[in-house]
Amino acid sequence: MTQNDPNAPSPTSHDAPLRSVHSTSVPGLLEWLGASLLVTTYQAGKLVILRSDGGVLNTHFRGFDRPMGLARAGDRLAIGTQLEVWDYQNVPAVARSLDPSGGLDACFLPRSGHVTGDIDIHEMAFRGGELWFVNTRFSCLCTRDDRHSFVPRWRPSFVSALAPEDRCHLNGLGVGPGDRFWVTALGATDTPGGWREGKRDGGVVIDGPSGEVIARGLSMPHSPRWHDGRLWLLESGTGRLGFLDEDRGRFEAVAGLPGFARGLDIVGGYAFVGLSQIRESAHFSGLPIREPGVERHCGVWVVELRTGGIVGFVRFEDALQEIFAVQAMAGLRFPDVVNDDRALIGDSFVLPDEAFERVPEGLRTPADRPAVCC
């Protein structure tokens, strides 16, 4: 490929074990969309922040304990890890105080962590301001409260008990208008690990409010997303992106991708799809994507929904082999998520307006809300 090719690879500089290349089209597309991307890789224990910086893709890494699901609602960001769900809040005044001066347009700081235990948390979403998350180990959707590890709120009608047995490998959660939501599972099964035997084509999509299975026969479906009047999703076992024809209960493929497709977000008619090389294990055996000669990469591929054409990619190499979640940060071109700078976190205080007014002016940040004293 040449540099004039929008899909030509361009190097991304950072530590060698986390090396990546990207097509020259990606930074410009993110600029045009006014967005950035967050990507989780539980296998490498990283949150990856992808952002355009003067026509070059800036790839920033933050370490987390097996990060999985991501969910954003305005200035709120939730990150699911092996034992906890972390809540982050964007503090614009802190963003403006950090180097490069004026470079960051958002800085997400931790506000709280909720210990769920090892529930094999998968996708998450905000519904009516409340965070819902997929509890794969107990085959249900959950929320949080102050007293309990998790609060079960919904489970498939074919799962008869609340048990830590991963009966159907519930994995994907997408929300739509009103109270609509959809869930994906790798099998409509009700025994411990029962989904494994038919994982090649036993996947289902479930309409949440009714509990009805609205599509069957899918190869490891993941990441249902409502966009522009359609329910989009990934058929991971075949590496395909498509939408659900709800009238016929049929998956209509739009694009084939070179990897195990898992993790999806859509902005401005462009789908950002996470791809994994997948491990050599029984968990992935027997899938079409594992057949000889099938190309498999790890990274984020960009698909134009109107045409189904691939218009860009970010390919991770070396240490990064599996992606779980992709979260588009629409409206934020250059954000950061701070989890390991103890001095910054320790000296950044978000106060109620009334309390902020009692702080001496010389100690205040520029007047903006939420009020911050550093």
C-alpha positions in Angstrom: 0.0 0.0 0.0 1.1 3.6 -0.5 0.6 6.7 1.7 -2.0 7.9 -0.8 -4.1 4.9 0.0 -6.6 5.7 2.8 -6.0 2.2 4.1 -2.2 2.4 4.0 -0.6 1.5 7.3 1.0 4.2 9.3 3.1 3.5 12.4 1.9 4.4 15.9 4.7 5.0 18.4 4.7 3.6 21.9 6.2 0.8 23.8 7.2 -2.1 21.5 5.1 -4.8 23.3 2.0 -2.7 22.5 2.9 -1.8 19.0 0.3 -0.9 16.4 -0.2 0.3 12.9 -3.1 2.2 11.5 -4.5 3.3 8.2 -3.9 6.9 7.3 -7.6 7.4 7.1 -8.4 6.9 10.8 -7.0 10.1 12.3 -8.8 12.2 9.8 -12.1 10.3 10.2 -12.0 10.8 14.0 -11.3 14.5 13.5 -14.2 14.8 11.0 -16.5 12.9 13.4 -15.3 15.0 16.4 -14.7 11.7 18.3 -12.2 9.4 19.9 -12.3 5.8 20.9 -11.9 3.8 24.1 -11.0 0.1 23.7 -10.6 -2.6 26.3 -8.3 -5.6 26.1 -8.7 -7.9 29.1 -6.0 -10.2 27.8 -3.4 -7.5 28.0 -5.0 -5.7 31.0 -5.3 -2.3 29.1 -7.7 0.5 28.4 -6.6 1.9 25.0 -7.4 5.5 24.2 -7.3 6.3 20.4 -7.3 10.0 19.5 -6.2 12.1 16.6 -3.3 14.4 17.1 -2.5 16.7 14.2 -3.3 14.0 11.6 -1.5 11.2 13.5 -3.2 8.6 15.6 -2.2 9.0 19.3 -2.5 5.6 21.1 -2.5 5.9 24.9 -2.6 3.0 27.3 -3.9 2.8 30.9 -3.6 -0.4 33.0 -6.6 -2.1 34.5 -7.3 -5.4 36.1 -8.9 -7.4 33.2 -11.0 -4.5 31.7 -14.1 -5.6 29.9 -17.3 -3.6 29.4 -17.5 0.1 28.9 -20.4 2.5 29.1 -20.7 6.3 28.7 -23.4 8.7 29.4 -22.3 12.3 28.9 -19.6 13.1 31.5 -20.0 9.6 33.2 -17.9 6.7 32.2 -18.1 3.1 33.7 -15.4 0.5 33.3 -16.0 -3.2 34.3 -13.0 -5.1 35.5 -12.4 -8.5 37.0 -13.8 -7.8 40.5 -15.1 -4.2 40.3 -17.2 -1.7 38.3 -15.4 1.7 38.3 -17.2 5.0 37.9 -15.4 7.9 36.3 -16.4 11.6 35.9 -15.2 14.1 33.4 -13.6 17.1 35.2 -13.0 19.7 32.5 -11.0 22.1 34.7 -8.5 19.4 35.4 -8.2 18.6 31.7 -7.3 22.3 31.0 -4.6 22.2 33.7 -2.7 19.2 32.2 0.0 19.0 29.6 -0.1 19.6 26.8 -1.7 22.9 27.8 -5.1 23.1 26.2 -4.6 19.8 24.5 -7.0 17.6 26.4 -10.8 18.3 26.1 -11.8 15.8 28.8 -10.2 14.2 31.9 -12.1 11.4 33.5 -11.2 10.9 37.2 -12.4 8.0 39.4 -15.3 8.7 41.7 -16.1 5.3 43.1 -15.5 1.6 42.7 -18.1 -1.1 43.4 -17.0 -4.6 44.2 -19.1 -7.2 42.3 -16.9 -10.2 42.8 -15.7 -12.4 39.9 -19.0 -12.4 37.9 -17.3 -12.4 34.4 -18.8 -9.0 33.7 -19.4 -8.4 30.0 -21.1 -5.5 28.3 -22.7 -2.6 30.1 -25.1 0.3 29.3 -26.8 3.2 31.0 -30.6 2.8 31.0 -32.5 5.8 32.4 -29.4 7.1 34.1 -28.8 3.7 35.8 -25.9 1.4 34.9 -26.9 -2.1 33.8 -24.3 -4.8 33.2 -24.2 -8.3 31.9 -23.3 -10.8 34.7 -22.2 -13.7 32.5 -21.4 -16.1 35.4 -24.9 -15.8 36.8 -26.7 -15.5 33.4 -28.5 -12.3 34.2 -28.5 -8.5 33.9 -27.7 -6.6 37.0 -27.5 -3.2 38.6 -25.8 -2.0 41.8 -26.6 -0.8 45.3 -24.6 0.0 48.4 -25.1 -3.3 50.2 -24.9 -6.1 47.7 -22.4 -7.5 45.2 -25.0 -7.1 42.5 -28.8 -6.8 42.1 -30.3 -9.2 39.5 -32.8 -7.3 37.4 -33.4 -9.6 34.4 -32.6 -13.0 33.0 -33.6 -15.0 30.0 -36.8 -17.0 30.3 -35.0 -20.2 29.4 -32.6 -19.9 32.3 -34.4 -21.4 35.3 -32.1 -20.5 38.2 -29.7 -17.8 39.5 -26.5 -19.9 39.7 -22.8 -19.1 39.1 -22.7 -21.6 36.2 -22.6 -19.6 32.9 -25.6 -21.5 31.5 -26.0 -19.5 28.3 -23.0 -17.2 28.0 -25.0 -14.0 28.2 -22.7 -11.4 26.7 -24.1 -8.4 24.8 -26.4 -5.6 25.9 -27.8 -2.8 23.7 -30.3 -0.1 24.6 -32.8 1.6 22.3 -35.6 4.2 22.5 -38.0 4.1 25.4 -37.5 1.0 27.5 -36.3 -1.2 24.7 -33.1 -3.3 25.1 -31.6 -6.3 23.5 -29.4 -9.1 24.8 -27.2 -11.7 23.0 -26.3 -15.1 24.3 -24.2 -17.9 22.8 -27.0 -20.5 23.4 -30.6 -20.8 24.6 -29.4 -23.3 27.2 -30.0 -24.0 30.9 -27.2 -26.2 32.1 -23.7 -25.3 33.3 -21.7 -24.4 30.2 -24.5 -25.8 28.1 -23.9 -23.3 25.3 -20.5 -24.7 24.5 -21.7 -27.8 22.5 -23.7 -25.7 20.0 -21.6 -22.5 20.0 -21.0 -22.7 16.2 -24.6 -21.8 15.3 -26.6 -21.8 18.6 -26.5 -18.1 19.3 -29.6 -16.0 20.0 -30.8 -12.4 20.2 -33.4 -11.7 22.9 -35.8 -8.8 23.1 -35.4 -7.7 26.7 -38.8 -6.3 27.7 -40.7 -9.2 26.2 -38.1 -11.9 26.9 -38.8 -13.2 23.3 -36.0 -14.8 21.4 -36.1 -12.9 18.1 -33.3 -14.5 16.2 -31.6 -17.9 16.4 -28.9 -19.9 14.6 -26.2 -17.3 15.0 -22.5 -18.0 15.4 -21.5 -16.4 18.7 -23.4 -13.1 18.4 -22.1 -10.1 20.3 -22.6 -6.3 20.8 -26.2 -5.4 19.8 -26.5 -1.7 19.0 -29.5 0.3 18.0 -28.7 2.8 15.3 -30.9 4.7 12.7 -33.9 2.4 13.2 -32.0 -0.9 13.0 -30.5 -3.3 15.4 -26.9 -3.9 14.4 -24.8 -6.7 15.9 -21.7 -8.8 15.3 -21.6 -12.5 14.4 -18.3 -13.1 16.0 -17.9 -16.7 14.9 -18.0 -15.7 11.2 -16.3 -12.3 11.6 -19.3 -10.4 10.2 -21.1 -7.1 10.9 -24.8 -6.9 10.1 -28.3 -6.0 11.2 -31.3 -8.0 12.3 -34.3 -8.2 10.0 -36.7 -8.3 12.9 -39.7 -9.3 10.8 -38.0 -12.4 9.6 -35.7 -12.9 12.6 -32.7 -13.1 10.2 -29.2 -11.7 10.4 -28.3 -9.7 7.3 -24.5 -9.4 6.9 -23.1 -6.1 5.7 -19.4 -6.6 6.0 -16.9 -9.4 6.5 -14.0 -8.6 8.7 -10.6 -10.3 9.3 -11.0 -11.5 12.9 -13.3 -12.5 15.7 -15.6 -9.5 15.8 -16.5 -8.4 19.3 -17.0 -4.8 20.5 -19.0 -2.3 18.5 -20.0 1.3 18.4 -21.5 3.5 15.7 -20.9 7.2 15.0 -22.1 9.2 12.0 -22.8 6.2 9.9 -19.5 4.5 10.6 -19.1 1.3 12.7 -16.0 0.8 14.8 -15.6 -2.9 15.3 -13.2 -4.7 17.6 -11.4 -7.7 16.2 -9.4 -10.4 18.0 -7.0 -13.1 16.8 -8.6 -15.5 19.4 -6.7 -18.0 21.4 -6.0 -21.6 20.4 -8.4 -23.1 22.9 -11.5 -25.2 23.0 -13.6 -22.1 23.7 -13.1 -21.0 20.1 -12.8 -24.4 18.4 -15.1 -25.4 15.6 -15.9 -21.8 14.5 -15.9 -20.7 10.9 -13.4 -17.9 11.8 -10.9 -20.7 13.0 -11.0 -22.5 9.7 -7.6 -22.9 7.8 -6.7 -19.9 5.7 -9.0 -17.4 7.4 -7.3 -14.1 8.2 -7.4 -13.0 11.8 -6.1 -9.7 13.2 -6.5 -7.8 16.5 -7.5 -4.2 16.4 -10.4 -1.8 15.4 -11.8 -1.9 11.9 -14.0 0.9 10.5 -16.9 0.1 8.3 -19.1 2.6 6.4 -22.6 1.2 7.0 -24.1 2.6 3.8 -21.8 0.7 1.6 -20.4 -2.0 3.8 -16.9 -0.9 2.8 -13.9 -1.0 5.1 -12.5 2.5 5.3 -9.8 2.2 7.9 -8.2 0.1 10.6 -6.0 0.2 13.7 -4.1 -3.1 14.0 -2.5 -4.1 17.3 0.5 -6.4 17.2 2.8 -8.3 19.6 1.2 -8.3 23.1 -2.3 -7.3 22.1 -4.3 -10.2 20.7 -7.9 -9.8 21.9 -10.3 -6.9 22.1 -13.5 -6.9 24.1 -15.2 -3.4 24.1 -15.2 -0.4 21.8 -16.7 2.8 23.0 -16.9 5.9 20.8 -16.4 9.1 22.7 -18.6 11.4 20.5 -17.9 15.1 21.1 -14.5 14.4 22.7 -11.5 14.5 20.4 -8.7 14.2 22.9 -9.8 12.8 26.3 -7.8 11.1 29.0 -8.8 8.6 31.7 -6.6 8.9 34.8 -6.3 6.0 37.1 -2.7 5.8 38.2 -1.6 9.4 38.9 -2.1 9.4 42.7 -0.8 13.0 43.1 -3.3 14.3 40.5 -6.2 12.3 41.9 -5.2 13.3 45.5 -5.2 17.0 44.7 -8.3 17.3 42.5 -11.4 18.1 44.5 -14.9 18.3 42.9 -17.1 20.3 45.2 -20.8 21.3 45.3 -21.4 24.9 44.1 -22.3 26.1 47.6 -19.1 24.7 49.1 -17.0 26.0 46.2 -18.1 29.6 46.9 -16.4 29.3 50.3 -13.0 28.4 48.9 -10.6 31.4 48.7 -10.4 32.7 45.2 -6.7 32.1 44.9 -7.2 28.4 45.4 -10.0 28.0 42.8 -9.7 26.8 39.3 -11.4 29.0 36.6 -15.1 29.3 37.3 -16.8 26.4 35.7 -19.1 23.6 36.8 -18.6 21.1 38.4 -16.5 23.3 40.6 -12.9 22.1 41.2 -10.4 23.0 43.7 -6.8 21.8 43.1 
